Structure formats: structure tokens, C-alpha cells
């Protein structure tokens, strides 16, 4: 039987302390490379030119030094988010974060112009995938993976209400983030207008659209995938040229966002490669 005295001695033993330190180090190693805690550490990271995906500040901490840090982060293109202190404690457990935590991006963001330039370099009509507010890093990573496999020229995400190129997104993409440029923009509806002026057709995925098999995805196109809960936002949907829907035979009212993206990306890849759908009635195939 372990008495309270024995339990106290076990907790104080050097062996138990060493095991505890190793476990804490392992738990923290997952975020060591992409989490930067503390005002000075974040300031130095920005000064060194490190790509910051998001800057989290504690509510009520927007004092002089923190405001200067926020200004630097915004200038560097980072998304600034004001959160509860519990969120910061979760991001860097056990660290003295001083109300400031930055999440570094696993890869530098591209510009939308870079994505279009890649299409021109390949001699292909632009093929883009736009994520309208995906907040699950595994979903965004899976979309990036599907887009890269389908031959897309890039993925575009908004700065606000969206997960960025975090460590978890990089892992979920299975390395695709290293091969496919990802751009981040301030205003998605305005982006769609700019793309349309350049001859790109916008296809939004939503439940009340036309059947996906009727869409012609061989030309310059951008597929818009909505968020996990809300779907495609109203303004983005209004700007789209077409709305596509996938068949639903079950009782669940919608597909997972990354699954829908995978289906549409594969259809775009099939059409753009010139492959014909199999028809068993035709003998010449």
C-alpha cells in the first residue's frame, strides 16, 4: 500500500523529476519550432524576417509596447487576434508569454500574382482553389494536398477567420505545402472581382447549385470551398459565376469540406487532362 508519505517521497525523487522533465519536453517539442512566446522573442523574430502566420495577444494587453508589436506584425502580413489568456496558456503551456504569442508559418506565403505567373510558366489556364474560412488545420492541409495532386497552381486563403500555414497544416498536407504556393488575402470578394477581370471563372461549392458534372472546368477557373460550419459566405457566393453541388444520397446534409474539395479537384484534373468519362455502352473506348 502506498501511503501519503511514500507518494510524497516518490514525487520528490530525482528519477521521477527527470522523467517528468523529459515528458514535458516531449509535449512541448511539437510546438517549439512554430510557437514564439514573449514580447522580446516575438519582436526579434519579426526583426529577423521570420514569417509569422498569426499574432495572439491577451485581451486588455493592448498597451504601448504591445501596440508597437501589433503594428510590426501587421506590417509583416501577420493576422492579429485578441484572445483569452487560456488560449495563450494552451499554445505554450508553462511558458511566460507576457500576453503575447506568435505562431510562425511553416512556409512563406506567396502572392496571388505568383500563382497566376506559375500558370503562365506552365502554359496552362489558371486553376486555383480558394478556401473561404477553413478553421480546421487538418481540413486545410487535406485541401492543399488534393489541390497539389490535381495540378492546381495554388491555394488562396483569407487572413481573418481562417487557419494559416501552421505546423499542423503542413503535416496534414503530407508535404504538399512545400510544392504548392499558398497566398493569403485581406478581402475574398474583392479578390474574386480581380480574378474575374483577368478571365478566371469562379465556381463555388454549395448545396443549392447545379450538378457538378455539368460544369466546364477546362478553362481558367477557381474553385471556392466553404468553411466547415457555415459553408461559402454570402458575399463570396454572390460574386461566384457558378454554384456547384455534389450528389447527396444519405442522411447527412453535407460532405466534409476537404472531401468536397478533393472530388471537385479530381473532376477538374480529369477534364483538363482530356480524359473522357467511361461509358460502358461505347465500344470505341
Beta strands, then each sheet from edge to edge (+ up, - down):
strand 1: 35-37
strand 2: 52-58
strand 3: 79-83
strand 4: 100-104
strand 5: 127-132
strand 6: 154-158
strand 7: 182-185
strand 8: 201-211
strand 9: 221-226
strand 10: 242-245
sheet 1: 1+ 4- 2+ 3+
sheet 2: 7+ 6+ 5+ 9+ 8+ 10+
end
